[in-house]
Amino acid sequence: MFSPLFQGLPPIPDSGDVDPLRILLNMALAIAWAIVAGISFAVVIPIGIRLFKALIPGLDEIEELKKGNMAVAVVFATFIVSLTAIVVAILLK
């Protein structure tokens, strides 16, 4: 049922099959995607927070969080996690 999640590591190739150029290319692409994801999150999260404030105009969520209002904290965190899921889905498309 969860076999793709619990499979072992891929087989290690023979020492003659290792391509250092391919490894460096994969490393560079991983760094590039990390930068793209970081920039995407840095742009989307503040826009999403402004959207959240526009959708609920009578609520000062920062003040409610300082008061310890857990309901606001859960809703706010869920909203940010939802934005994160949207950005990840777009990046993996």
MARTI-265753 format. One line per 3 residues: number of its first residue (from 1); their letters; for each residue x, y negated, z of N, C-alpha, C, CB. Coordinates in pm, whole numbers. Glycine has a CB too. Layout:
NUM> A> X,Y,Z,X,Y,Z,X,Y,Z,X,Y,Z | ...
END
This chain:
1> MFS> 82,118,0,0,0,0,87,-126,0,-93,1,120 | 190,-134,86,280,-248,89,418,-211,34,292,-301,232 | 423,-116,-55,552,-66,-100,641,-172,-164,531,44,-198
4> PLF> 590,-271,-242,683,-372,-295,748,-457,-186,610,-461,-392 | 677,-474,-73,732,-556,33,840,-485,114,623,-600,125 | 831,-353,122,922,-278,208,1023,-195,131,843,-189,297
7> QGL> 1044,-225,6,1145,-151,-68,1283,-194,-21,1130,-174,-221 | 1379,-105,-42,1516,-136,-4,1579,-235,-99,1598,-8,2 | 1702,-264,-73,1776,-354,-160,1797,-289,-297,1911,-392,-98
10> PPI> 1813,-372,-401,1840,-312,-531,1975,-241,-529,1837,-420,-642 | 1994,-145,-618,2121,-73,-618,2237,-166,-648,2117,41,-720 | 2346,-143,-580,2467,-224,-601,2536,-171,-727,2563,-219,-476
13> PDS> 2563,-261,-823,2627,-214,-945,2772,-172,-921,2622,-323,-1052 | 2823,-93,-1013,2964,-54,-1004,3052,-178,-1009,3001,44,-1118 | 3174,-164,-962,3263,-280,-958,3293,-333,-1097,3392,-243,-888
16> GDV> 3282,-249,-1201,3307,-294,-1337,3192,-375,-1395,3334,-177,-1425 | 3072,-366,-1335,2955,-435,-1388,2933,-574,-1328,2834,-352,-1365 | 3013,-614,-1231,2994,-743,-1166,3042,-853,-1259,3069,-748,-1030
19> DPL> 2955,-949,-1283,2988,-1061,-1371,2994,-1188,-1286,2883,-1075,-1487 | 3115,-1237,-1256,3127,-1355,-1170,3059,-1479,-1229,3273,-1385,-1145 | 3060,-1493,-1360,2995,-1608,-1423,2845,-1604,-1400,3027,-1612,-1573
22> RIL> 2787,-1485,-1409,2643,-1469,-1385,2608,-1500,-1239,2598,-1325,-1422 | 2694,-1460,-1148,2672,-1489,-1006,2677,-1639,-981,2776,-1416,-918 | 2776,-1707,-1039,2787,-1852,-1023,2667,-1924,-1084,2916,-1904,-1086
25> LNM> 2620,-1875,-1198,2502,-1933,-1261,2379,-1917,-1171,2476,-1869,-1398 | 2361,-1800,-1113,2248,-1778,-1022,2258,-1866,-898,2241,-1631,-980 | 2380,-1885,-847,2399,-1971,-731,2364,-2116,-765,2544,-1962,-680
28> ALA> 2407,-2162,-883,2378,-2298,-925,2228,-2319,-945,2454,-2332,-1054 | 2162,-2220,-1004,2017,-2232,-1023,1942,-2231,-890,1967,-2118,-1112 | 1989,-2152,-795,1925,-2150,-663,1939,-2285,-594,1986,-2039,-576
31> IAW> 2056,-2346,-604,2078,-2478,-545,1991,-2582,-615,2226,-2518,-553 | 1982,-2574,-748,1900,-2669,-823,1753,-2657,-784,1917,-2646,-975 | 1702,-2534,-770,1563,-2515,-732,1539,-2562,-589,1523,-2369,-746
34> AIV> 1637,-2547,-502,1622,-2596,-365,1612,-2749,-363,1740,-2550,-277 | 1689,-2814,-448,1684,-2961,-458,1549,-3003,-515,1799,-3014,-547 | 1502,-2935,-620,1372,-2968,-680,1261,-2950,-577,1345,-2880,-804
37> AGI> 1265,-2841,-501,1163,-2817,-399,1169,-2923,-290,1180,-2677,-337 | 1288,-2960,-247,1301,-3063,-143,1246,-3197,-188,1445,-3078,-104 | 1276,-3236,-311,1224,-3361,-364,1073,-3354,-378,1289,-3393,-500
40> SFA> 1022,-3240,-424,877,-3224,-438,806,-3237,-305,845,-3088,-501 | 860,-3172,-201,799,-3182,-69,810,-3324,-15,865,-3083,28 | 922,-3391,-40,940,-3528,9,843,-3624,-56,1083,-3574,-16
43> VVI> 797,-3593,-177,700,-3679,-245,557,-3642,-207,719,-3670,-397 | 526,-3513,-204,388,-3468,-187,338,-3484,-43,376,-3322,-228 | 420,-3455,55,373,-3459,195,329,-3601,236,484,-3409,289
46> PIG> 407,-3708,210,356,-3842,246,229,-3881,170,464,-3946,222 | 221,-3842,43,99,-3871,-33,-19,-3796,28,116,-3832,-182 | 3,-3672,66,-103,-3594,129,-146,-3651,263,-57,-3453,147
49> IRL> -52,-3702,340,-87,-3762,469,-170,-3888,447,40,-3796,549 | -135,-3967,346,-217,-4086,314,-356,-4045,268,-148,-4170,205 | -365,-3937,190,-495,-3886,147,-577,-3840,267,-477,-3770,46
52> FKA> -512,-3772,361,-579,-3727,482,-635,-3845,560,-483,-3645,570 | -555,-3952,572,-601,-4071,643,-716,-4139,570,-485,-4171,661 | -715,-4135,436,-823,-4195,359,-952,-4114,370,-783,-4208,212
55> LIP> -940,-3981,382,-1059,-3897,392,-1125,-3907,530,-1021,-3752,364 | -1046,-3937,633,-1100,-3949,769,-1060,-4087,822,-1046,-3832,863 | -1134,-4194,783,-1088,-4330,817,-1099,-4367,965,-1167,-4429,738
58> GLD> -1189,-4308,1040,-1207,-4349,1179,-1117,-4278,1278,-1348,-4328,1219 | -1027,-4195,1229,-945,-4113,1319,-799,-4156,1309,-959,-3963,1284 | -741,-4192,1423,-597,-4219,1429,-529,-4093,1480,-564,-4344,1521
61> EIE> -489,-4007,1384,-440,-3875,1422,-311,-3879,1503,-419,-3791,1299 | -226,-3977,1479,-102,-3987,1556,-134,-4017,1703,-10,-4097,1497 | -227,-4107,1725,-267,-4138,1863,-333,-4017,1929,-363,-4258,1866
64> ELK> -416,-3945,1853,-480,-3825,1908,-377,-3716,1940,-584,-3770,1808 | -273,-3705,1857,-168,-3608,1884,-90,-3646,2010,-72,-3598,1765 | -69,-3776,2030,0,-3820,2153,-83,-3790,2277,30,-3971,2146
67> KGN> -217,-3791,2261,-305,-3759,2373,-310,-3608,2400,-446,-3811,2346 | -259,-3530,2307,-259,-3385,2324,-382,-3317,2267,-248,-3353,2469 | -449,-3379,2172,-569,-3322,2111,-528,-3207,2018,-649,-3431,2034
70> MAV> -549,-3085,2063,-506,-2967,1986,-589,-2947,1861,-514,-2843,2073 | -716,-2987,1862,-800,-2971,1742,-745,-3053,1627,-945,-3012,1772 | -706,-3175,1656,-648,-3260,1551,-515,-3201,1506,-629,-3406,1601
73> AVV> -437,-3150,1598,-308,-3090,1562,-326,-2971,1469,-232,-3048,1688 | -425,-2887,1497,-448,-2769,1413,-495,-2810,1274,-551,-2675,1479 | -588,-2905,1267,-638,-2950,1137,-526,-3017,1057,-757,-3049,1155
76> FAT> -448,-3101,1122,-339,-3171,1054,-232,-3072,1004,-275,-3275,1148 | -197,-2976,1088,-97,-2876,1049,-150,-2789,935,-60,-2788,1170 | -277,-2753,940,-336,-2674,832,-335,-2750,701,-478,-2634,868
79> FIV> -362,-2879,708,-359,-2963,588,-218,-2966,529,-407,-3105,620 | -116,-2982,611,22,-2986,562,65,-2851,506,118,-3030,674 | 26,-2742,571,59,-2608,520,-12,-2584,386,19,-2499,624
82> SLT> -134,-2634,372,-206,-2620,244,-134,-2696,134,-350,-2672,258 | -87,-2816,164,-10,-2891,64,118,-2816,27,26,-3032,118 | 182,-2757,125,303,-2679,99,272,-2561,7,364,-2630,229
85> AIV> 161,-2494,31,124,-2380,-53,96,-2424,-196,0,-2309,4 | 36,-2541,-213,10,-2592,-348,141,-2623,-419,-78,-2719,-342 | 234,-2687,-350,363,-2719,-413,439,-2593,-450,449,-2807,-321
88> VAI> 439,-2494,-363,507,-2367,-392,442,-2299,-513,504,-2274,-268 | 311,-2300,-518,241,-2237,-632,276,-2307,-763,89,-2239,-610 | 287,-2439,-759,323,-2513,-880,468,-2485,-919,303,-2664,-859
91> LLK> 558,-2480,-822,698,-2456,-853,722,-2314,-906,784,-2479,-728 | 645,-2218,-859,662,-2079,-903,586,-2047,-1030,619,-1985,-794 | 510,-2142,-1080,430,-2118,-1200,516,-2097,-1322,336,-2234,-1224
END
